[in-house]
Amino acid sequence: MNISILQDTTKRNHMIPKHIPSNCSVIQYLTHCTDMRTLLKKATLLSLSEFCSHEEEKKRLQWLASRQGAQDYTRLILEPHTDLLDILHAFPSCHPPLSRLIEFLPRLQPRHYSAAR
């Protein structure tokens, strides 16, 4: 895939994130560049709701992203550490395009650890 900024973008301060190579495969991007297991923010849930084809799933994601749904967000997202893969599995009508995933998925951070015995 070749990543570029759309000419008609209205997003302020738009730029390709530095952690994404300008020319890589989708598999390389998802495996080596982004953290698919990150905790989802409310803004991400709201954005994902735009891509649900079933109205009930869309409303449920919007509820979780709202102030009124704060307790459910804590119970269903924060406490069990629900990530994007869990959400896509739980909301099967949600099909966000890769371009939107690139926008809100963070960089894959190095995992420093010790192999001490």
Summary of the structure (lengths in Angstrom):
residues: 117
radius of gyration: 16.1
end to end distance: 42.0
largest distance: 55.1
contacts: 265
relative contact order: 0.18
helix: 43%
strand: 5%
